[in-house]
């Protein structure tokens, strides 16, 4: 090979080598850029997918909460409209128990006294509305509050509802609370009519024993139903309901003439 040919080959080799190397480097950089771009796009897709799924879940949760709240509101409104007065009364018993039970007792005593006077009197002119007012005051200020505290006390002392515990409550009520409240009823009513100590004692001697005997025949059955089956917060209401018939009798007894000395 001539010197000139060798020189040409060497020059071509020197020129071609950087070009091919540069092309190779350019291709590698391009591929790297494309790869990184694809990775970025892939991460962006994952991020958008995550955000989209999260928004979807949040929307589903919000929709579920709204639906459940709306359904609950509709259900409550439906229940309230169906229950009506009973639902309102139970709310009052829950939040204002003593006042509600006292007013209930007063209304029952008013109805019972008017019923008692209707049985014994022939005309409206014979009605003693002052006596009715006394009975309402007794139910409002004495019996209503005492029933609330009595039943709460009994539920704490005897929390069970088995037969043995129920009979314990009945016996305790018939030997303590019942006789005590009967004495209070006759004494207070007589005092409000202007009777003195001896006259009140004479009235108790005349009316107390017959009242106890009739009470023993009436109240144990009522107490059994109340203590066995009725929740404690509704027991005064049930007892007041039972006491309607009993109060008709009691107001009749309380309305009897005072005992004349020497009678």
Secondary structure, 3 states (H helix, E strand, C coil): CCHHHHHHHHHHHHHHHHHHHHHHHHHHHHHHHHHHHHHHHHHHHHHHHHHHHHHHHHHHHHHHHHHHHHHHHHHHHHHHHHHCHHHHHHHHHHHCHHHHHHHHHHHHHHHHHHHHHHHHCCCHHHCCHHHHHHHHHHHHHHHHHHHHHHHHHHHHHCCCCCHHHHHHHHHHHHHHHHHHHHHHHHHHHHHHCCCCHHHHHHHHHHHHHHHHHHHHHHHHHHHHHHHHHCCHHHHHHHHHHHHHHHHHHHHHHHCCCCCCCCC
